[in-house]
Amino acid sequence: MIQIQDVQDYFSKHKMELFFVGLIFLLAFGIRAHLMIYDLMFGFDPYFHARIAEYVVQNFAIPSVDPLAYFQVEGGATLPETGFFWFFTAILYKIFTLGAAFSKESWISATKFFPAFFGAVISVAMYYLGKQMYGRKAGVTMALFAAVVPSFVYRTMAGFFEEDSLGFLWLVVGLIFFVRAVQKAEFHKDTIKDAVIAAFFFILMAWTWQMFIIIPIILVAWFPSTIVLMWFRKEPQEKMFNLAKNFAITFVLFSVFASALVGTGWIGSATGYVSSYLPVTPDNVTRINTPGGDGTSVYSISVGEEQRGFGFWGNKYSALIIFPVLALLIFIPYRLLRKKNDYVTFIAMYWIIITAFMAFIRLKFTYAFGLPVAVAAGITLHEMFNWVGDRQGFEKKLIAFPLGFMFLVGIAAGSFFVSQNVPSIEQNTGWKESLLWMKDNTPVDAKFFNWWDEGHWVTFIAERGVSTDNRNYTLQANSDMAQFILAPTKEAADAIITKYNPDYVLLSEDLIGKMPSLSLYALNIANTNDPRIQQYHPAVAMPCYVTTDSLSGQQTFNCGGNKLSAEQYSALPTTWQSQPNQIINAGQRGFVYRNESNSKLFILGGTANNTMIVKLFFKSPEVLDKFELVHSNNEVRIFKVK
């Protein structure tokens, strides 16, 4: 049993180390906590997790059926019976608030705080991983770069409340114990204990987050590579068996309990991912170059995170991307050849390689490559200082200076990255104000017919029912909403409304400019060149800003490169037109509108102009007898269904 004196002795002995660990925590948390200046959270999915975790906070249970989303689904949309992330954060909230009565305001503050806190804790854990693998200098380097690398900062920023922000903690802690278990190729009660603890944390990751499939891929790649290297070095078979036994304990426990918790599907996912991408075949090359892997679904070509990730590396990693290059090409091979008793560097190597490949082919995986960039930095520093050895201070300064410079680059990149990622709900679009209006001015049981992008916002902030949300629980809801938006007649729109029977229709101006994309959902096709899709071009919504000549005082409206005088701009209609009013492209006649706030210009072709959304936004008398505009704020419109 741990005694108070033992704790005091530990702190006394490690006070300087703990001081630097504390500084690392503050640096990591400080960068991420910048977004706490905003009232609400980042992105969309965090609002879903915040809502479900809120149910857990209040009832310590997850509803079997979602009480707010997919009201049209018979029997309701089901929710998981358990969710580690939701229960874990709910318990933390109770601890941090000392069991005080629940309040929405304090819960929102907690959901902003937790991701930044988790990111800082993971950065500290990276110190102990690096220290265990290579020593304190490597640990400090890994922790510092984990604290600042933009791609890892991204999903641990304040307000990014979802399992992504926590999941890597269990991986890093599990790796610490796994490294302890195999580092000396011994087998005794201590290595058995470490192997079991490693399996426990890997299992926690499996329970928390689907990204856990990188664990078996890394371990399965590491084990034979290390055994082959040991054989090449002519090491004793006893050591090979020791390594194999520790590996088996961790891997078997992980496999059994992960399968019990999340099912055996992860095995097919892991092996399928490897076979579908790693072998260099024509099919795999095509799959890598195609959004979503197949390009046959609407989501794969319309969701931004399904695009190739390589083009975003500059933004996600800045100059720090040099570290994985140096580590893979120089320092890891050098270390494996030079260091006779190294049994852990293959773990780092495969972690870097696998996640780099994932980040290359998909934007959504760039986050996974953040920590391996920090690992590569730690290996690079460790090996460079080993090269210098006991030489004079000049050589060490020659190494320390560029590494210090890269750290400053990392701080600048991470800080700038966070400052540029303003939560979209906080931008001047009218969404935040409209959601609060909905909460205060609509019945508690009101049902909204909506596009899926903002579904999580409505259910968490307005606390009202929606027909769809960002989970895309039923694809039919998205297709029907797209068909309503594009409906060419009032009768077609009425048929869809009758099917759902909502109280309100919720729309935003940006959907007018997305009509070609919406038509993919409406028709459930992925071919953007299909004539049925092309007919909605042009459909453009351009933001406008005003400049004033300092001499004449004359105002000019700049809209997507188009410059109009105040007289020309004010002459554009704000109500629906049945006849073209402008020449828009090489003699083609079309429809040009402005919104009433003079913040946007709309350029539409004939088919786009005849859609329900355009008629609603520009107040066509044809549709106002069915849909009453009850709220308008900047880009958002709420129509009551009569």
LUMNU-611952 format. One record per residue (C-alpha): x, y, z. Coordinates in steps of 0.02 Angstrom, whole numbers. Example, Ala and Ser with C-alpha at 12.3 -4.5 7.8 and 13.67 -1.06 7.14 Angstrom:
REM LUMNU-611952
      xx      yy      zz
     615    -225     390
     684     -53     357
***
This chain:
REM LUMNU-611952
      xx      yy      zz
       0       0       0
      65     173     -45
     115     276     106
     111     466     118
     297     464     153
     328     369      -9
     234     502    -107
     332     640     -19
     496     553     -56
     450     533    -240
     406     717    -259
     564     768    -168
     672     658    -279
     587     708    -443
     538     888    -408
     639     960    -553
     571     830    -673
     394     862    -613
     422    1049    -632
     463    1027    -817
     319     906    -839
     206    1040    -766
     274    1167    -889
     239    1047   -1033
      61    1026    -971
      35    1214    -959
     107    1242   -1133
      -4    1108   -1210
    -158    1164   -1117
    -127    1349   -1149
    -117    1327   -1338
    -276    1222   -1343
    -375    1324   -1216
    -374    1479   -1327
    -542    1428   -1400
    -623    1437   -1227
    -645    1623   -1262
    -795    1577   -1369
    -966    1537   -1297
    -989    1373   -1388
    -892    1227   -1457
    -798    1185   -1615
    -868    1080   -1758
   -1029     979   -1759
   -1002     807   -1683
    -949     877   -1513
   -1128     938   -1490
   -1194     760   -1508
   -1070     692   -1382
   -1107     838   -1265
   -1293     801   -1274
   -1279     614   -1240
   -1151     641   -1102
   -1270     769   -1028
   -1402     632   -1014
   -1272     526    -923
   -1228     669    -805
   -1410     689    -756
   -1468     508    -755
   -1309     404    -763
   -1388     311    -908
   -1403     327   -1096
   -1580     331   -1166
   -1618     176   -1269
   -1696     287   -1403
   -1637     461   -1451
   -1769     581   -1383
   -1732     721   -1507
   -1664     656   -1673
   -1750     563   -1816
   -1927     591   -1755
   -1993     514   -1917
   -1908     345   -1886
   -2032     217   -1822
   -1977     164   -1649
   -1848     303   -1643
   -1662     307   -1674
   -1571     191   -1556
   -1419     240   -1453
   -1278     127   -1389
   -1311      50   -1221
   -1138     100   -1161
   -1013     231   -1209
    -850     244   -1115
    -815     424   -1167
    -986     485   -1111
    -977     401    -941
    -795     448    -914
    -825     633    -947
    -986     632    -846
    -891     562    -696
    -752     691    -718
    -884     828    -723
    -958     767    -560
    -786     762    -480
    -733     934    -542
    -898    1014    -488
    -896     921    -321
   -1064     844    -359
   -1153    1011    -376
   -1323    1021    -460
   -1315    1013    -650
   -1320    1173    -750
   -1310    1189    -939
   -1187    1333    -927
   -1063    1237    -820
   -1082    1083    -931
   -1041    1184   -1088
    -888    1253    -998
    -836    1076    -955
    -857    1015   -1134
    -742    1155   -1191
    -616    1120   -1054
    -602     931   -1065
    -524     914   -1241
    -387    1040   -1200
    -357     953   -1035
    -348     782   -1119
    -228     850   -1251
    -113     917   -1115
    -118     753   -1019
     -75     655   -1177
      72     773   -1208
     135     735   -1033
     111     548   -1064
     221     568   -1218
     361     626   -1104
     353     464   -1005
     344     361   -1165
     497     446   -1237
     588     433   -1071
     551     247   -1062
     607     216   -1241
     762     325   -1255
     787     436   -1102
     734     604   -1033
     795     712   -1177
     694     610   -1300
     545     616   -1181
     551     805   -1166
     565     822   -1354
     418     707   -1388
     311     796   -1260
     354     970   -1321
     317     932   -1502
     159     837   -1457
     105     995   -1366
     122    1103   -1522
     105    1000   -1683
     -51    1072   -1766
    -129     907   -1823
    -132     840   -1644
    -183    1008   -1572
    -331    1009   -1692
    -440     876   -1614
    -386     917   -1437
    -431    1101   -1449
    -553    1172   -1322
    -727    1125   -1379
    -680     974   -1484
    -779     865   -1364
    -775     690   -1439
    -685     525   -1417
    -543     583   -1532
    -483     701   -1396
    -462     561   -1269
    -425     405   -1370
    -238     426   -1393
    -211     437   -1204
    -243     250   -1187
    -129     211   -1334
      17     311   -1265
      -1     243   -1087
     -21      67   -1156
     138      88   -1258
     233     145   -1103
     194     -19   -1016
     218    -123   -1171
     391     -47   -1195
     429     -87   -1014
     374    -267   -1044
     483    -299   -1198
     625    -175   -1181
     750    -298   -1108
     683    -458   -1186
     660    -533   -1013
     514    -633    -943
     470    -625    -759
     330    -564    -647
     368    -379    -680
     362    -398    -870
     203    -502    -855
     125    -364    -752
     178    -232    -877
     111    -336   -1022
     -57    -355    -935
     -68    -169    -896
     -24    -128   -1076
    -166    -240   -1135
    -284    -154   -1013
    -250      18   -1086
    -259     -46   -1265
    -429    -121   -1221
    -483      48   -1152
    -439     127   -1319
    -541      -7   -1409
    -689      34   -1297
    -666     220   -1327
    -625     247   -1510
    -623     157   -1677
    -446     216   -1713
    -388      75   -1599
    -363     -36   -1752
    -191      41   -1773
    -138     -54   -1614
    -147    -230   -1689
     -73    -168   -1852
      77     -92   -1762
     103    -241   -1646
      85    -371   -1783
     212    -277   -1889
     330    -249   -1741
     341    -428   -1677
     408    -523   -1830
     521    -377   -1878
     602    -378   -1707
     619    -567   -1704
     703    -565   -1875
     821    -428   -1818
     865    -529   -1662
     898    -682   -1770
    1008    -578   -1885
    1106    -519   -1734
    1120    -701   -1675
    1041    -662   -1507
     996    -806   -1389
     834    -898   -1424
     786    -872   -1243
     771    -686   -1274
     665    -716   -1428
     548    -828   -1327
     541    -699   -1187
     490    -566   -1311
     362    -682   -1390
     283    -725   -1222
     264    -544   -1169
     193    -500   -1340
      71    -647   -1331
       6    -594   -1160
     -33    -418   -1220
    -100    -465   -1390
    -210    -610   -1333
    -286    -512   -1189
    -315    -363   -1303
    -394    -469   -1440
    -510    -564   -1324
    -575    -417   -1224
    -583    -297   -1372
    -689    -426   -1464
    -801    -444   -1312
    -826    -256   -1299
    -843    -202   -1481
    -867    -365   -1576
    -749    -458   -1691
    -776    -339   -1837
    -615    -249   -1793
    -515    -399   -1856
    -588    -382   -2030
    -567    -193   -2024
    -382    -207   -1982
    -341    -344   -2106
    -454    -267   -2238
    -369     -99   -2221
    -199    -178   -2248
    -252    -281   -2398
    -350    -138   -2476
    -212     -10   -2470
     -37     -76   -2437
      -7    -197   -2583
      40     -96   -2737
     -92    -151   -2862
    -190     -52   -2992
    -349     -70   -2887
    -264      -8   -2730
    -184     140   -2819
    -356     188   -2886
    -430     167   -2712
    -298     281   -2636
    -331     415   -2766
    -521     406   -2746
    -612     503   -2608
    -681     384   -2479
    -593     236   -2558
    -724     195   -2689
    -802     358   -2746
    -968     269   -2768
   -1060     347   -2621
   -1125     524   -2610
   -1035     548   -2445
    -865     497   -2513
    -865     638   -2641
    -958     770   -2542
    -878     759   -2369
    -715     857   -2362
    -625     740   -2241
    -635     599   -2369
    -517     693   -2484
    -331     652   -2496
    -236     719   -2346
     -65     751   -2423
    -114     921   -2490
    -148     981   -2313
      17     926   -2235
      90    1100   -2235
     -56    1164   -2131
     -64    1010   -2018
     122     986   -1981
     213    1143   -2040
     403    1124   -2048
     394     986   -1916
     362     861   -2057
     551     856   -2079
     567     748   -1923
     479     591   -1989
     581     606   -2149
     745     614   -2053
     693     477   -1932
     638     354   -2066
     779     384   -2189
     926     408   -2070
     908     391   -1883
     796     238   -1862
     895     130   -1985
    1057     190   -1905
     995     149   -1731
     930     -24   -1778
    1097     -68   -1854
    1202       8   -1716
    1108     -30   -1556
    1125    -214   -1512
     988    -225   -1381
     855    -113   -1456
     687    -204   -1456
     569     -55   -1462
     618      58   -1608
     517     -45   -1731
     364       9   -1630
     405     190   -1665
     448     155   -1846
     285      66   -1886
     183     195   -1790
     261     330   -1900
     245     233   -2064
      66     173   -2040
      -5     340   -1984
      94     436   -2117
      14     326   -2248
    -158     353   -2172
    -130     541   -2168
     -71     537   -2348
    -227     455   -2419
    -362     539   -2312
    -380     710   -2233
    -479     635   -2089
    -326     534   -2036
    -202     679   -2028
    -240     691   -1843
    -173     514   -1815
      -2     565   -1882
      24     706   -1756
      96     607   -1612
     211     504   -1726
     285     669   -1788
     329     705   -1607
     400     528   -1587
     509     557   -1741
     571     720   -1665
     620     629   -1506
     716     494   -1600
     803     625   -1708
     862     724   -1557
     915     568   -1463
    1021     501   -1605
    1097     670   -1648
    1156     693   -1469
    1222     515   -1469
    1325     560   -1622
    1398     708   -1531
    1432     607   -1374
    1562     687   -1261
    1623     813   -1387
    1642     996   -1346
    1499    1118   -1322
    1508    1190   -1498
    1445    1029   -1578
    1305    1015   -1452
    1254    1194   -1481
    1258    1162   -1667
    1125    1029   -1639
    1027    1119   -1502
    1006    1279   -1603
     909    1206   -1752
     807    1095   -1637
     765    1245   -1529
     719    1341   -1685
     605    1200   -1741
     521    1201   -1571
     486    1388   -1590
     418    1351   -1763
     305    1220   -1685
     240    1341   -1552
     206    1472   -1685
     121    1345   -1800
      13    1273   -1661
     -37    1443   -1593
     -75    1514   -1765
    -172    1357   -1813
    -285    1372   -1661
    -314    1558   -1686
    -372    1525   -1865
    -498    1391   -1815
    -641    1497   -1750
    -793    1387   -1710
    -907    1404   -1860
   -1057    1429   -1747
    -974    1587   -1680
    -955    1665   -1851
   -1074    1802   -1907
   -1200    1687   -1992
   -1348    1703   -1874
   -1345    1520   -1821
   -1309    1545   -1637
   -1442    1679   -1619
   -1568    1575   -1716
   -1539    1421   -1610
   -1568    1521   -1451
   -1725    1595   -1530
   -1788    1419   -1566
   -1763    1368   -1386
   -1859    1519   -1320
   -1995    1536   -1451
   -2048    1362   -1508
   -2143    1226   -1414
   -2036    1101   -1319
   -2099     960   -1429
   -2074    1056   -1593
   -2006     955   -1740
   -1889    1032   -1869
   -1863     973   -2047
   -1680    1012   -2078
   -1521     975   -2173
   -1402     862   -2078
   -1258     985   -2058
   -1336    1076   -1911
   -1436     935   -1832
   -1321     917   -1681
   -1328    1105   -1651
   -1518    1104   -1646
   -1534     956   -1528
   -1402    1016   -1404
   -1426    1205   -1403
   -1609    1227   -1453
   -1659    1060   -1375
   -1783    1027   -1514
   -1817     876   -1623
   -1738     858   -1796
   -1768     746   -1946
   -1582     712   -1969
   -1413     753   -1897
   -1228     726   -1930
   -1237     541   -1888
   -1333     510   -2050
   -1429     375   -1958
   -1547     357   -2106
   -1493     412   -2279
   -1674     433   -2333
   -1692     586   -2222
   -1549     672   -2313
   -1617     623   -2483
   -1792     686   -2440
   -1728     851   -2372
   -1624     877   -2530
   -1777     834   -2636
   -1879     962   -2539
   -1748    1097   -2563
   -1739    1062   -2750
   -1926    1031   -2775
   -1980    1115   -2938
   -2163    1127   -2887
   -2261    1164   -2731
   -2349     997   -2748
   -2185     900   -2745
   -2129     993   -2589
   -2298     967   -2504
   -2287     779   -2530
   -2121     772   -2436
   -2185     884   -2296
   -2339     774   -2278
   -2226     622   -2260
   -2128     700   -2115
   -2261     813   -2040
   -2138     935   -1959
   -2186    1094   -1868
   -2047    1199   -1945
   -1929    1197   -2093
   -1752    1257   -2055
   -1645    1325   -2198
   -1486    1425   -2223
   -1423    1531   -2368
   -1271    1423   -2399
   -1385    1283   -2460
   -1429    1388   -2613
   -1248    1381   -2669
   -1241    1194   -2631
   -1382    1142   -2747
   -1271    1039   -2865
   -1206     943   -2712
   -1381     926   -2641
   -1440     850   -2805
   -1318     706   -2776
   -1411     667   -2615
   -1582     694   -2693
   -1546     572   -2834
   -1425     461   -2735
   -1294     462   -2872
   -1108     502   -2861
   -1077     554   -3042
   -1057     743   -3041
   -1059     746   -3231
   -1233     672   -3241
   -1348     792   -3339
   -1472     785   -3194
   -1337     859   -3083
   -1269     982   -3210
   -1440    1063   -3234
   -1421    1148   -3065
   -1271    1247   -3125
   -1249    1389   -3101
   -1302    1403   -2920
   -1182    1521   -2834
   -1193    1615   -2669
   -1058    1747   -2657
   -1017    1844   -2498
   -1007    2031   -2526
    -910    2169   -2440
    -917    2356   -2465
    -772    2474   -2499
    -786    2663   -2496
    -680    2779   -2603
    -589    2899   -2487
    -605    3045   -2609
    -777    3027   -2687
    -860    2930   -2547
    -932    2813   -2678
    -970    2637   -2618
    -924    2480   -2716
    -993    2307   -2679
    -863    2170   -2705
    -946    2000   -2728
    -832    1856   -2775
    -729    1963   -2893
    -881    2054   -2963
    -881    2240   -2928
   -1046    2334   -2928
   -1084    2513   -2885
   -1207    2547   -2746
   -1338    2591   -2876
   -1310    2431   -2974
   -1313    2324   -2819
   -1470    2402   -2745
   -1558    2377   -2912
   -1544    2188   -2894
   -1704    2106   -2832
   -1731    2030   -2660
   -1892    1944   -2711
   -1919    1796   -2826
   -1921    1830   -3013
   -2004    1720   -3143
   -1906    1795   -3288
   -1716    1808   -3307
   -1648    1978   -3258
   -1463    1970   -3302
   -1339    1904   -3430
   -1233    1788   -3323
   -1117    1690   -3437
   -1072    1711   -3621
   -1243    1775   -3669
   -1337    1654   -3554
   -1482    1735   -3466
   -1505    1698   -3284
   -1562    1762   -3115
   -1462    1873   -2999
   -1522    1918   -2824
   -1457    2000   -2668
   -1511    1964   -2491
   -1595    2098   -2387
   -1441    2122   -2277
   -1335    2157   -2433
   -1208    2027   -2378
   -1229    1904   -2522
   -1253    1896   -2709
   -1340    1746   -2789
   -1316    1693   -2969
   -1436    1559   -3030
   -1483    1467   -3187
   -1662    1429   -3236
   -1676    1260   -3149
   -1596    1324   -2988
   -1709    1476   -2987
   -1864    1367   -2993
   -1822    1268   -2835
   -1916    1274   -2671
   -1770    1347   -2573
   -1752    1496   -2691
   -1939    1528   -2688
   -1940    1521   -2498
   -1789    1634   -2474
   -1848    1761   -2599
   -2030    1758   -2542
   -2124    1689   -2690
   -2311    1712   -2656
   -2334    1538   -2728
   -2262    1455   -2571
   -2298    1578   -2431
   -2474    1512   -2404
   -2398    1348   -2345
   -2239    1410   -2260
   -2240    1561   -2145
   -2073    1647   -2113
   -2065    1663   -1923
   -1880    1698   -1899
   -1740    1773   -2004
   -1565    1811   -1943
   -1425    1839   -2067
   -1410    1673   -2161
   -1542    1574   -2065
   -1728    1560   -2102
   -1860    1467   -2002
   -2027    1433   -2083
   -2180    1373   -1988
   -2278    1240   -2083
   -2460    1293   -2092
***
